[in-house]
């Protein structure tokens, strides 16, 4: 495999995790430039909505116990974090969430992503949302599918425990009915 540091997440690929997969959307939802811990990574989201849901990243869980830090460079967004329940052997249960947070982020904010937490970012503004992060990127991976990220549980559940939609001119959370157990949630400022 050749190292490919640039990727774009298309509307077709995002249909797996959208609130309304049949809704029309932009050709590209977001762009990724991967440089790893040394160069850092840059992600740029388009603005707008797809069927009332704000443009977001696909979302993933980390496969390794490492801490990732996101820094908001431009725009405004909501960071979704979720932690899965575990069975008696310690394996994650994809459709049961123990902890869920929806945090408003703005330029200058730095957010530490806890190990093993699922996370995605949503662009709630009218302009680009731009972040940098320090997740690893090896010489034999592609920007759209880094080795440290597990996208399959998110795909299986058609997204996170909640979708961020526009309701009465403001962001609101709508529960994903495929999850068996999720805690109540609201959108909160980053502390």
JOQUI-V204990 format. One record per pair of residues at least 12 apart in sequence whose ideal C-beta (glycine too) atoms are under 10 Angstrom apart, sorted by the first residue. I is the first residue (numbers start at 0). J is the second residue. D is the distance in whole Angstrom. If there is no record, write none. Layout:
# JOQUI-V204990
I:J:D + I:J:D
This chain:
# JOQUI-V204990
0:137:10 + 0:138:9 + 0:139:5 + 0:140:7 + 0:141:7 + 0:144:10 + 1:138:9 + 1:139:8 + 1:140:10 + 1:141:8 + 2:33:9 + 2:136:8 + 2:137:7 + 2:138:5 + 2:139:6 + 2:140:7 + 2:141:8 + 2:142:9 + 3:33:8 + 3:139:10 + 3:140:8 + 3:141:4 + 3:142:6 + 3:143:8 + 3:144:9 + 4:31:8 + 4:32:6 + 4:33:5 + 4:34:7 + 4:35:9 + 4:38:9 + 4:40:9 + 4:136:7 + 4:140:9 + 4:141:8 + 4:142:5 + 5:30:8 + 5:31:7 + 5:32:6 + 5:33:8 + 5:141:9 + 5:142:6 + 5:143:9 + 6:29:9 + 6:30:7 + 6:31:5 + 6:32:8 + 6:33:8 + 6:42:10 + 6:141:6 + 6:142:4 + 6:143:4 + 6:144:8 + 6:145:10 + 7:26:9 + 7:27:5 + 7:28:8 + 7:29:7 + 7:30:5 + 7:31:7 + 7:43:10 + 7:142:9 + 7:143:8 + 8:27:7 + 8:28:5 + 8:29:5 + 8:30:8 + 8:31:7 + 8:42:9 + 8:44:9 + 8:45:10 + 8:54:10 + 8:55:10 + 8:56:7 + 8:57:6 + 8:142:10 + 8:143:7 + 9:24:9 + 9:25:9 + 9:26:7 + 9:27:6 + 9:28:7 + 9:29:10 + 9:143:10 + 10:22:9 + 10:23:8 + 10:24:4 + 10:25:6 + 10:26:6 + 10:27:7 + 10:28:6 + 10:45:10 + 10:49:7 + 10:54:10 + 11:24:9 + 11:26:9 + 12:27:10 + 12:28:8 + 12:57:7 + 12:143:8 + 12:150:10 + 12:154:10 + 13:25:10 + 13:27:10 + 13:28:5 + 13:29:9 + 13:49:7 + 13:52:10 + 13:54:9 + 13:55:8 + 13:56:9 + 13:57:7 + 13:158:10 + 14:49:9 + 14:157:10 + 15:57:8 + 15:150:9 + 15:153:8 + 15:154:5 + 15:155:9 + 15:156:10 + 15:157:7 + 15:158:8 + 16:52:10 + 16:55:8 + 16:56:9 + 16:57:6 + 16:58:6 + 16:119:8 + 16:150:9 + 16:153:6 + 16:154:7 + 16:156:8 + 16:157:6 + 16:158:4 + 16:159:8 + 16:162:9 + 16:175:9 + 17:49:6 + 17:50:7 + 17:52:6 + 17:55:9 + 17:57:10 + 17:157:8 + 17:158:7 + 17:162:8 + 18:48:10 + 18:49:8 + 18:50:6 + 18:51:7 + 18:52:4 + 18:53:10 + 18:55:10 + 18:157:9 + 18:158:7 + 18:161:10 + 18:162:4 + 18:163:9 + 18:164:6 + 18:173:7 + 18:175:8 + 19:48:10 + 19:49:7 + 19:50:3 + 19:51:7 + 19:52:7 + 19:162:9 + 19:164:9 + 20:49:9 + 20:50:8 + 20:157:8 + 20:158:10 + 21:49:10 + 21:50:7 + 22:48:9 + 22:49:5 + 22:50:3 + 22:51:8 + 22:52:8 + 23:49:7 + 23:50:8 + 24:45:9 + 24:47:8 + 24:48:8 + 24:49:4 + 24:50:8 + 24:52:9 + 24:54:8 + 25:45:5 + 25:46:9 + 25:47:6 + 25:48:10 + 25:49:8 + 25:54:7 + 26:45:9 + 27:43:10 + 27:44:10 + 27:45:7 + 27:54:10 + 28:44:7 + 28:45:6 + 28:47:9 + 28:49:8 + 28:54:5 + 28:55:7 + 28:56:8 + 28:57:8 + 28:122:9 + 29:42:6 + 29:43:6 + 29:44:4 + 29:45:7 + 29:54:7 + 29:55:8 + 29:56:6 + 29:57:9 + 29:120:9 + 29:122:8 + 29:127:9 + 29:128:8 + 29:129:10 + 29:130:10 + 30:42:7 + 30:43:5 + 30:44:8 + 30:45:9 + 30:127:10 + 30:129:10 + 30:142:9 + 31:43:8 + 31:56:9 + 31:136:10 + 31:141:9 + 31:142:5 + 31:143:7 + 31:145:9 + 32:131:9 + 32:136:10 + 32:142:7 + 33:132:10 + 33:134:8 + 33:135:9 + 33:136:4 + 33:137:9 + 33:140:8 + 33:141:8 + 33:142:4 + 33:143:9 + 33:145:7 + 34:131:9 + 34:133:10 + 34:136:6 + 34:142:10 + 35:133:8 + 35:134:8 + 35:135:5 + 35:136:4 + 35:137:7 + 35:138:9 + 35:140:9 + 35:145:9 + 36:65:10 + 36:67:10 + 36:132:9 + 36:133:5 + 36:134:8 + 36:135:6 + 36:136:8 + 37:133:9 + 37:135:10 + 37:136:9 + 38:131:10 + 38:133:10 + 38:136:8 + 39:68:10 + 39:70:9 + 39:130:10 + 39:131:5 + 39:132:7 + 39:133:6 + 39:134:9 + 39:136:9 + 40:67:9 + 40:69:9 + 40:130:8 + 40:131:6 + 40:132:5 + 40:133:7 + 40:134:6 + 40:135:9 + 40:136:7 + 40:142:8 + 40:145:9 + 41:72:8 + 41:129:7 + 41:130:7 + 41:131:6 + 41:132:8 + 42:56:7 + 42:69:9 + 42:72:10 + 42:120:8 + 42:128:8 + 42:129:7 + 42:130:5 + 42:131:8 + 42:132:7 + 42:142:10 + 43:72:9 + 43:73:9 + 43:74:9 + 43:122:9 + 43:127:6 + 43:128:7 + 43:129:5 + 43:130:8 + 44:56:7 + 44:74:7 + 44:76:8 + 44:120:7 + 44:121:8 + 44:122:4 + 44:123:10 + 44:124:9 + 44:126:10 + 44:127:7 + 44:128:4 + 44:129:8 + 44:130:8 + 45:122:7 + 45:126:10 + 45:127:7 + 45:128:9 + 46:74:8 + 46:75:10 + 46:122:6 + 46:123:9 + 46:124:6 + 46:125:5 + 46:126:6 + 46:127:7 + 46:128:7 + 47:122:8 + 47:125:9 + 48:122:10 + 48:123:10 + 48:163:10 + 48:164:8 + 48:165:6 + 49:164:10 + 50:162:10 + 50:164:8 + 51:162:9 + 51:163:10 + 51:164:5 + 51:165:6 + 51:166:8 + 51:171:10 + 51:173:9 + 52:121:8 + 52:158:9 + 52:162:5 + 52:163:7 + 52:164:5 + 52:165:8 + 52:173:8 + 53:76:8 + 53:77:8 + 53:121:5 + 53:122:6 + 53:123:5 + 53:124:9 + 53:128:10 + 53:162:9 + 53:163:5 + 53:164:7 + 53:165:7 + 53:170:7 + 54:76:10 + 54:120:10 + 54:121:7 + 54:122:5 + 54:123:9 + 54:124:10 + 54:128:8 + 54:163:10 + 55:76:9 + 55:77:9 + 55:79:8 + 55:119:5 + 55:120:7 + 55:121:4 + 55:122:7 + 55:123:10 + 55:128:10 + 55:158:9 + 55:159:9 + 55:162:8 + 55:163:7 + 56:76:10 + 56:79:9 + 56:118:8 + 56:119:5 + 56:120:5 + 56:121:8 + 56:122:9 + 56:128:10 + 56:130:9 + 56:153:10 + 57:119:7 + 57:143:9 + 57:148:9 + 57:150:6 + 57:153:7 + 57:154:8 + 57:158:9 + 57:159:10 + 58:79:7 + 58:81:9 + 58:117:6 + 58:118:7 + 58:119:3 + 58:120:9 + 58:121:10 + 58:148:9 + 58:150:8 + 58:152:9 + 58:153:5 + 58:154:9 + 58:156:10 + 58:158:7 + 58:159:6 + 59:117:7 + 59:118:7 + 59:119:8 + 59:134:10 + 59:144:10 + 59:145:9 + 59:147:9 + 59:148:4 + 59:149:6 + 59:150:5 + 59:151:9 + 59:152:8 + 59:153:6 + 59:154:10 + 60:81:9 + 60:82:9 + 60:83:8 + 60:91:8 + 60:93:9 + 60:114:10 + 60:115:6 + 60:116:7 + 60:117:5 + 60:118:8 + 60:147:10 + 60:148:7 + 60:149:5 + 60:150:8 + 60:151:9 + 60:152:6 + 60:153:7 + 61:112:8 + 61:113:9 + 61:114:6 + 61:115:6 + 61:116:7 + 61:117:9 + 61:118:8 + 61:134:8 + 61:145:10 + 61:147:6 + 61:148:7 + 61:149:7 + 62:115:9 + 62:145:10 + 62:146:7 + 62:147:6 + 62:148:7 + 62:149:5 + 63:114:8 + 63:115:9 + 63:135:8 + 63:146:9 + 63:147:6 + 63:148:10 + 63:149:10 + 64:113:10 + 64:114:4 + 64:115:7 + 65:112:9 + 65:114:6 + 65:115:10 + 65:133:9 + 65:134:8 + 65:135:8 + 65:147:7 + 66:111:6 + 66:112:7 + 66:113:7 + 66:114:6 + 66:116:10 + 66:133:9 + 66:134:10 + 67:110:9 + 67:111:8 + 67:112:4 + 67:113:9 + 67:114:9 + 67:116:9 + 67:118:8 + 67:132:6 + 67:133:6 + 67:134:5 + 67:135:9 + 67:147:8 + 67:148:10 + 68:109:6 + 68:110:7 + 68:111:5 + 68:112:7 + 68:131:9 + 68:132:6 + 68:133:5 + 68:134:9 + 69:104:8 + 69:108:8 + 69:109:7 + 69:110:5 + 69:111:8 + 69:112:7 + 69:118:8 + 69:120:7 + 69:130:5 + 69:131:8 + 69:132:5 + 69:133:9 + 69:134:9 + 70:104:10 + 70:106:9 + 70:107:8 + 70:108:7 + 70:109:5 + 70:110:8 + 70:129:10 + 70:130:6 + 70:131:5 + 70:132:7 + 70:133:9 + 71:104:5 + 71:105:6 + 71:106:5 + 71:107:7 + 71:108:5 + 71:109:8 + 71:110:8 + 71:120:9 + 71:128:8 + 71:129:8 + 71:130:6 + 71:131:9 + 71:189:9 + 72:106:6 + 72:107:9 + 72:108:10 + 72:127:9 + 72:128:9 + 72:129:4 + 72:130:6 + 72:131:6 + 73:105:10 + 73:106:6 + 73:124:9 + 73:126:7 + 73:127:6 + 73:128:7 + 73:129:4 + 73:130:9 + 74:104:9 + 74:105:8 + 74:106:7 + 74:120:10 + 74:122:6 + 74:123:9 + 74:124:5 + 74:125:9 + 74:126:5 + 74:127:6 + 74:128:3 + 74:129:6 + 74:130:9 + 75:103:7 + 75:104:7 + 75:105:5 + 75:106:8 + 75:108:10 + 75:121:10 + 75:122:8 + 75:123:6 + 75:124:4 + 75:125:9 + 75:126:8 + 75:128:7 + 75:170:10 + 76:102:9 + 76:103:8 + 76:104:5 + 76:105:8 + 76:108:9 + 76:119:10 + 76:120:5 + 76:121:5 + 76:122:5 + 76:123:6 + 76:124:7 + 76:128:5 + 76:129:10 + 76:130:8 + 76:163:9 + 76:170:9 + 77:100:10 + 77:101:5 + 77:102:7 + 77:103:6 + 77:104:7 + 77:119:9 + 77:120:7 + 77:121:5 + 77:122:9 + 77:123:6 + 77:128:10 + 77:161:10 + 77:163:5 + 77:170:6 + 77:172:9 + 77:186:6 + 77:187:10 + 77:189:10 + 78:100:8 + 78:101:7 + 78:102:5 + 78:103:8 + 78:104:5 + 78:108:9 + 78:110:6 + 78:112:8 + 78:118:7 + 78:119:8 + 78:120:5 + 78:121:8 + 78:130:10 + 78:189:8 + 79:99:8 + 79:100:7 + 79:101:6 + 79:102:8 + 79:116:10 + 79:117:8 + 79:118:7 + 79:119:5 + 79:120:8 + 79:121:7 + 79:158:10 + 79:159:5 + 79:160:8 + 79:161:7 + 79:162:9 + 79:163:7 + 79:172:9 + 79:184:9 + 79:186:10 + 80:98:8 + 80:99:7 + 80:100:4 + 80:101:8 + 80:102:7 + 80:110:9 + 80:112:7 + 80:113:7 + 80:116:5 + 80:117:7 + 80:118:5 + 80:119:9 + 80:159:9 + 81:96:5 + 81:97:8 + 81:98:7 + 81:99:5 + 81:100:8 + 81:101:10 + 81:116:7 + 81:117:5 + 81:118:8 + 81:119:9 + 81:153:10 + 81:159:6 + 81:160:5 + 81:161:8 + 81:178:9 + 81:181:8 + 81:182:9 + 81:184:9 + 82:96:7 + 82:97:5 + 82:98:4 + 82:99:8 + 82:100:9 + 82:113:7 + 82:114:10 + 82:115:7 + 82:116:5 + 82:117:7 + 82:182:10 + 83:95:7 + 83:96:6 + 83:97:7 + 83:98:9 + 83:115:8 + 83:116:9 + 83:117:7 + 83:152:8 + 83:156:10 + 83:160:10 + 83:178:10 + 84:96:7 + 84:97:5 + 84:98:9 + 84:179:9 + 84:180:7 + 85:97:8 + 85:115:10 + 91:115:8 + 91:117:9 + 91:149:9 + 91:152:7 + 92:152:10 + 92:179:8 + 92:180:9 + 93:117:10 + 93:151:9 + 93:152:4 + 93:153:9 + 93:155:6 + 93:156:6 + 93:177:9 + 93:178:8 + 93:179:10 + 94:152:9 + 94:155:8 + 94:156:6 + 94:160:9 + 94:175:9 + 94:177:7 + 94:178:5 + 94:179:5 + 94:180:7 + 94:181:9 + 95:160:9 + 95:178:7 + 95:179:6 + 95:180:4 + 95:181:8 + 96:117:8 + 96:156:10 + 96:159:9 + 96:160:5 + 96:161:9 + 96:175:10 + 96:178:6 + 96:179:9 + 96:180:7 + 96:181:5 + 96:182:7 + 96:184:9 + 97:180:8 + 97:181:9 + 97:182:7 + 98:113:9 + 98:116:8 + 98:160:10 + 98:181:10 + 98:182:7 + 98:184:10 + 99:116:10 + 99:117:9 + 99:159:8 + 99:160:5 + 99:161:7 + 99:172:9 + 99:174:10 + 99:178:10 + 99:181:6 + 99:182:5 + 99:183:9 + 99:184:5 + 99:185:10 + 100:113:10 + 100:116:9 + 100:118:10 + 100:182:10 + 100:184:7 + 100:185:10 + 100:186:9 + 100:187:7 + 100:189:10 + 101:121:9 + 101:159:9 + 101:160:10 + 101:161:7 + 101:163:7 + 101:170:8 + 101:171:10 + 101:172:6 + 101:184:6 + 101:185:7 + 101:186:5 + 101:187:7 + 102:120:10 + 102:186:8 + 102:187:6 + 102:188:7 + 102:189:5 + 102:190:8 + 103:121:10 + 103:123:8 + 103:170:8 + 103:186:6 + 103:187:7 + 103:188:5 + 103:189:6 + 104:120:7 + 104:121:9 + 104:123:9 + 104:128:9 + 104:130:9 + 104:188:9 + 104:189:6 + 105:124:9 + 105:188:9 + 105:189:8 + 106:128:10 + 106:129:9 + 106:130:10 + 108:130:10 + 108:189:6 + 109:130:10 + 109:131:10 + 109:132:10 + 109:189:9 + 110:130:9 + 110:132:9 + 110:189:7 + 112:132:8 + 112:133:10 + 112:134:9 + 115:149:10 + 117:149:9 + 117:152:7 + 117:153:7 + 117:156:10 + 117:159:7 + 117:160:9 + 118:148:10 + 118:159:9 + 119:153:8 + 119:158:8 + 119:159:6 + 119:163:9 + 120:132:10 + 120:163:10 + 121:159:10 + 121:162:9 + 121:163:5 + 121:164:10 + 121:170:8 + 121:186:10 + 122:163:10 + 123:163:7 + 123:165:8 + 123:169:9 + 123:170:5 + 123:186:9 + 134:147:6 + 134:148:8 + 135:147:6 + 135:148:10 + 155:177:8 + 156:175:7 + 156:177:5 + 156:178:6 + 157:175:7 + 157:176:9 + 157:177:6 + 157:178:10 + 158:175:6 + 158:177:8 + 158:178:10 + 159:172:10 + 159:175:7 + 159:178:9 + 159:181:9 + 160:172:9 + 160:174:7 + 160:175:6 + 160:177:9 + 160:178:5 + 160:180:9 + 160:181:4 + 160:182:8 + 160:184:8 + 161:173:6 + 161:174:6 + 161:175:6 + 161:178:9 + 161:181:7 + 161:184:6 + 161:185:10 + 161:186:9 + 162:174:8 + 162:175:6 + 163:186:8 + 169:186:9 + 170:186:6 + 171:185:9 + 171:186:8 + 172:184:6 + 172:185:7 + 172:186:6
